[in-house]
Amino acid sequence: MSTELFDTFNTDYINTYSEQHNEPEWLRAQRLKAIELAETLEMPKPDKTKITRWNFTKFSHQSTSEPIDSFDQLPDSVGKVIDQGKAEQNLVILRNQENQFSELPKELKDKGVIFTDLFTAANEYPELVEKYFMTDAVSVDEHRLTALHAALVNGGVFLYVPKNVVIEEPVQAIFWQEDKDLALFNHVIVVAEENAQVTFVENYISDHEETETVANVISEVIAKDNAKISYGSVDHFAYGTTAYMNRRGVAGRDATIEWALGQMNNGNTISENITHLLGDQSVCFAKAVSVGVGDQTQNFTAKIVNHGKHSNGIILQHGVMKDQASAIFHGIGKIERGGTKANAEQESRVLMLNKDARGDANPILLIDEDDVTAGHAASVGRVDPVQLYYLMSRGISKQEAERLVIHGFLAPVVNEIPIENVREQLTDVIEGKVY
C-alpha cells in the first residue's frame, strides 16, 4: 500500500481530527496506536482473490456537506426506505458520515435504550462505548484494514438495549454517501443485554458511480445470555467504491443472532460475516444474497464457530452473477472441542446468467468434536431450462420466466428483511442489477 496514505493520515492528522470531534481520550489514544500498527501490518489475503491492485488509498476522509432541514430534502434513493409519515420512529440518518436525523421514542429512552451516531455516543457514554469498541468481536491488529479502520473511523451508530428490554419496532440506520470522494470508515455496534430483543436494519446508499473511493465497514454485534438480535442490511455502494465489509457476532448462552444481508455493491468487495456461538444453546442463522454485474470481483465469507454445547449454526448464501462478474462464496462451519451436540449446516448456491460470469461455492467444515451433526450443500450452475420451459409453457415470456426464477432463488433472504420499505428497496436493487 502506498506510503502516501500514511504521509497524509499521520499522527498530526489523527490528533486534529479527534480534537475536532471532541473525542474522549481513550478513542484518540486508540486511533494513534492503530495508525502506527497499520504501517506494519499486512493486508488481508482472502482465499482465491487477489486484491493487490484494488484501490484502498484514493479517498477523502472528511466532508463539508450542509445539514438538511426536513425529509423533503432527501433524494428518492433515501426517502423511499423510510416511513416519512410515521410520528415517531427508531431512526438515524448519516449523510456523508454526519448525523442529519436522529430519533428514538421517549418510552425507549426511559428504559435505558441508546441509539445515536457513534461520535455522540462516545461523548455521552464514553465508558460504555469503550467497553465494546473493537474488544469482543473485532481486533484492531487483525490486519492493515482493521487497523486503518480503527485509526480513521469517521462515522457509525451505537445501539444499546438494556436487560429485559424488548424493542418491538425495527431500529433503522441509513448511511447515505453523497460526497463522491468520501470514504466511509463506518462502525456499527449493536449490544443486547440479557433477555433483550431488537431488530436492526441498515442501508448503505451511494449517489455516485465512477469516482474511486473506499468503504471500510465494521459491525460488532453482541447478544448476551438469552438475548436476540436480528440484523438486516442492504449494501449498495457504487461501482467506483472498493468495499471491505466486516460483520462479526458474539452470542452468549441461549442467545440468537440472525443475519439477513443483501450484498448488492457494484464495485469490488470483500465481505466477512463471522459469528462465534460462545454459549450453550446459542443459535445463529446467517443468510445472505448477492448479485454481481459488470466486471466486478467479490469474495464472500460466512463463518459460524460453535463453542457452546447444543449450539446451532446455519449458513445460507445465494448469489447471481451476470456479465463478466465473478464471486467466491466461502461457507465455513467450525465446531470447537467441547461443543458437544452442536450443529453446523451450510448451503451456498450460485446462479450464472452469462457464459462469462464466474461463481465458486467453497464449503468447509472443521470439526474438533465427536458428538455433533454437520452438513453442507453447494452448487454452481445456469438457470434451470426445465423451470424456464415449465413457466413458458404457461404463456410467460422467457425474460419474465427467468425473472421469476431469479427472484425465487433469492427470496429466502429478501423475505427476511423486516422493514417493508427496505425489503422493497432490495427487490428494486436486484431488478436494476439483473435487468
C-alpha positions, -999 to 999 in steps of 0.1 A, spaced: 0 0 0 13 34 -9 33 53 17 15 85 6 -15 73 26 5 74 58 21 107 49 -15 122 48 -31 103 76 -4 106 103 -4 113 140 -8 150 134 -39 144 113 -53 119 139 -48 144 168 -65 172 149 -94 151 138 -100 137 173 -99 172 188 -124 185 162 -149 158 173 -143 163 210 -135 126 214 -127 110 247 -90 103 254 -93 65 251 -106 69 215 -78 93 205 -52 70 220 -66 40 202 -65 59 169 -29 68 174 -19 33 183 -39 19 153 -23 42 127 12 30 138 0 -6 136 -14 0 101 20 8 87 34 -25 99 6 -49 93 -1 -68 61 -32 -66 40 -57 -94 44 -54 -123 20 -88 -135 10 -87 -171 -4 -87 -173 -42 -89 -135 -47 -60 -111 -54 -66 -76 -40 -31 -61 -46 -44 -39 -74 -77 -29 -56 -80 8 -46 -76 12 -8 -57 45 -9 -76 70 -31 -103 87 -9 -112 117 11 -118 113 48 -139 144 57 -169 161 42 -183 196 44 -219 189 34 -246 212 47 -273 198 70 -307 190 58 -338 205 74 -365 180 65 -373 147 49 -384 166 18 -347 173 10 -339 136 9 -333 121 -26 -357 93 -37 -330 67 -30 -331 76 7 -366 88 11 -382 56 -2 -366 34 25 -381 52 55 -417 58 67 -419 96 64 -454 97 77 -447 80 110 -449 103 140 -421 86 160 -395 61 147 -363 45 157 -341 61 130 -307 76 125 -296 91 91 -260 98 84 -252 119 53 -216 118 44 -209 105 79 -226 135 96 -257 129 117 -286 145 98 -315 130 117 -318 110 150 -349 99 167 -358 75 194 -392 75 213 -392 87 248 -406 54 260 -374 36 249 -351 63 262 -368 59 296 -359 22 295 -323 30 290 -321 23 253 -293 42 235 -295 47 197 -274 75 182 -244 82 160 -211 68 171 -195 102 180 -224 113 201 -224 80 219 -186 82 225 -190 117 240 -221 110 261 -214 73 271 -176 70 268 -172 41 292 -200 20 275 -187 26 240 -151 19 251 -163 -14 266 -175 -27 232 -155 -8 205 -132 -34 189 -128 -56 220 -150 -87 219 -158 -91 182 -131 -75 160 -95 -68 170 -75 -37 158 -44 -58 149 -60 -84 127 -46 -69 95 -40 -35 79 -76 -28 70 -89 -33 106 -61 -11 119 -69 16 93 -105 14 103 -97 19 140 -75 49 131 -98 66 106 -133 57 117 -154 87 107 -190 76 114 -214 49 125 -240 42 151 -243 28 186 -273 8 197 -276 -5 232 -305 -24 247 -305 -29 285 -315 -61 303 -351 -74 298 -360 -47 272 -378 -59 241 -380 -34 212 -410 -43 191 -404 -19 161 -373 -23 140 -344 2 146 -331 16 113 -298 33 103 -292 49 69 -257 57 57 -260 80 27 -228 86 7 -235 117 -13 -199 131 -14 -184 112 -44 -148 112 -29 -157 105 7 -146 72 22 -169 55 48 -149 42 77 -181 32 93 -185 14 126 -217 -1 140 -221 -15 175 -253 -34 185 -255 -47 221 -284 -66 236 -280 -73 273 -295 -104 290 -331 -112 279 -332 -82 255 -345 -83 219 -340 -59 190 -342 -59 152 -317 -36 135 -317 -27 98 -291 -7 80 -289 8 44 -257 18 26 -266 41 -3 -243 58 -28 -254 86 -51 -225 84 -75 -209 58 -98 -174 64 -112 -152 81 -86 -128 59 -69 -132 57 -31 -133 33 -2 -158 18 22 -142 2 52 -171 -10 74 -171 -30 106 -201 -41 126 -199 -57 160 -230 -75 173 -231 -87 209 -260 -108 222 -258 -116 259 -274 -146 276 -310 -152 263 -309 -121 240 -320 -120 204 -306 -97 177 -320 -97 141 -296 -78 118 -307 -69 83 -287 -49 58 -288 -37 22 -253 -27 9 -254 -7 -23 -221 10 -29 -214 24 -63 -191 10 -90 -161 31 -80 -162 21 -43 -139 -7 -31 -157 -22 -2 -144 -41 28 -174 -53 49 -166 -70 82 -196 -81 103 -190 -101 135 -213 -116 161 -208 -129 196 -237 -149 212 -240 -159 249 -260 -188 264 -294 -193 248 -288 -162 226 -297 -159 190 -282 -138 162 -299 -137 128 -283 -121 98 -302 -112 66 -277 -95 43 -284 -80 8 -249 -77 -6 -256 -55 -37 -224 -34 -41 -214 -26 -77 -177 -24 -70 -151 -49 -59 -160 -63 -25 -145 -83 4 -172 -94 28 -167 -113 61 -197 -124 82 -184 -143 112 -203 -153 144 -190 -170 175 -215 -191 194 -199 -190 228 -228 -200 250 -246 -233 253 -278 -235 232 -268 -204 213 -281 -200 177 -270 -182 145 -289 -181 112 -266 -164 86 -284 -156 54 -270 -136 25 -278 -128 -11 -256 -112 -37 -259 -100 -73 -227 -93 -93 -227 -73 -126 -202 -58 -150 -165 -68 -143 -167 -66 -105 -149 -92 -83 -164 -102 -50 -152 -125 -22 -178 -135 5 -171 -155 37 -198 -167 60 -184 -184 91 -200 -197 123 -179 -211 151 -197 -234 176 -181 -232 210 -211 -239 232 -229 -272 238 -260 -277 217 -252 -246 197 -267 -243 162 -252 -226 133 -269 -224 99 -255 -206 68 -274 -199 36 -257 -180 7 -273 -174 -27 -256 -154 -55 -265 -144 -90 -236 -135 -114 -241 -116 -147 -218 -102 -174 -182 -108 -165 -187 -106 -128 -171 -132 -106 -177 -142 -69 -164 -167 -45 -187 -179 -16 -169 -194 13 -191 -212 38 -172 -222 69 -187 -242 98 -164 -249 127 -172 -268 159 -146 -264 186 -136 -291 211 -162 -291 239 -191 -281 217 -209 -314 221 -243 -319 204 -235 -288 183 -249 -285 148 -232 -268 117 -251 -266 85 -244 -246 53 -257 -241 18 -240 -220 -9 -255 -217 -44 -245 -196 -73 -266 -189 -104 -247 -176 -135 -267 -157 -162 -239 -153 -188 -212 -175 -202 -185 -151 -190 -198 -149 -155 -180 -169 -128 -191 -183 -95 -174 -206 -70 -190 -221 -39 -164 -233 -14 -179 -253 15 -157 -260 45 -164 -280 77 -139 -280 105 -149 -304 133 -129 -308 165 -156 -327 185 -171 -361 180 -207 -359 192 -220 -334 167 -240 -330 135 -228 -312 104 -235 -309 67 -231 -288 36 -245 -283 1 -230 -263 -27 -239 -258 -64 -229 -236 -93 -248 -235 -125 -271 -219 -150 -308 -211 -149 -326 -245 -150 -340 -249 -185 -367 -272 -172 -380 -245 -149 -380 -220 -178 -398 -244 -201 -425 -251 -174 -431 -214 -169 -430 -205 -207 -455 -234 -214 -480 -214 -193 -477 -183 -215 -450 -165 -197 -422 -149 -218 -387 -161 -214 -375 -129 -198 -403 -129 -173 -398 -166 -166 -361 -160 -159 -370 -131 -137 -394 -153 -116 -367 -180 -112 -341 -155 -100 -365 -139 -75 -374 -173 -62 -337 -181 -59 -331 -150 -38 -363 -150 -19 -351 -169 13 -331 -138 23 -351 -110 7 -382 -121 26 -363 -120 59 -357 -82 57 -381 -69 84 -389 -34 72 -413 -34 42 -397 -3 25 -362 -18 28 -374 -51 15 -389 -33 -15 -357 -14 -19 -337 -47 -20 -361 -61 -46 -357 -29 -67 -319 -31 -65 -320 -67 -76 -342 -58 -105 -319 -29 -115 -288 -51 -114 -302 -82 -132 -322 -64 -160 
